[in-house]
Amino acid sequence: MMEFLGEHSTLLLAVFTVLVAFGGTWLGAKVQAGAGVAQAKASKEAAETAAAATLQAVREQADRAAEATRHAALHSQQTAAVSNLLRAVREFTRAVDRLYTDPDTAAVEIAHNDFVHAQGAVELVAPAGLSAASVRLVSTAENLADLAHDRAAAERARKHMASLDHAWEHHDIVRRARLALENYRAELETQSESAPASANEALVNVASTITGVPGLTPEQGTELIRDCRVPELGPELGKRQREHDEALSEFIHLARILLGVPS
C-alpha cells in the first residue's frame, strides 16, 4: 500500500486537490442555496406582513369613512328634525294666538298635528336631553292652546265691545256692560256660600245689560259671563307664555350644543 501511495503520490495529490475544490464548491453552493431559501422565506414573510398591514389599514380607513358618513347623516337628520320642530311650534303658537281674534280651530288642529309629528322626529334622532326638552316644549305650547280654547271666545267678545266703545252712540251701553261684568266678577270673588244673593243679583244685571250691546250674540254674552267665574285672562296667559318661552329657549340651547353651533 505504501509503495502504491509512493508511486502514485503525484496523481493522488492532483485528485485530492480536485476533490477538495469540488467539495468546497458544493459546500459553498449548498450554503448559498440555504441562504437563498432563508432569504426567500424572509421575503415571503415580509410580504405577507406588509399585505396584512395594508389590509388592516384599508379596513380601518373604510371603518373611519363609514363612521364619518354615518355621523354626517345623523347630524343632517338632527338638523332637519330640530329645524322642523322649531318651525312647527311657531306655526302652532301663531295659530293659537289667532284664536283670540278669529275662531279658526281647524288651522290650530292642522298646526298641532304637524307639531306633534315634528316632535316625534326629534325623539327618534336626538339624545335623551334634547328629547326631554322637546316634550316640555310640546307641553307648554299645548297649555297655551288649552287656555285659548277655554278663553278665546270671551276675549273675542271683549274685543268686539272695545271696537264699539269709540262710537258715541254705543259708548254708554258698552260702558254699562263692562261695568256690570266687573261687578259680577267682584261679587264672585268675594261671595260666600251663605250669601249668594248679591252674586245672583249681579248676574241678572249683567245678563240684561250685555244683551243691549249691538252685534253681541247670545253665545258671546254667555262666554263673557262664564269668563267672570275664572281668574282674569291676562296674568294666566302671561304665566303660560313665560313657561313656553323658557321651554323654547332651553330647547334651542340644547339643540345648538348638539349640532355644534358656536355660542
Secondary structure as UniProt FT lines:
FT   HELIX           2..7
FT   HELIX           9..98
FT   TURN            99..101
FT   HELIX           105..125
FT   HELIX           128..164
FT   TURN            165..166
FT   HELIX           168..190
FT   TURN            193..194
FT   HELIX           197..210
FT   TURN            211..212
FT   TURN            214..215
FT   HELIX           218..227
FT   TURN            228..229
FT   HELIX           233..259
//
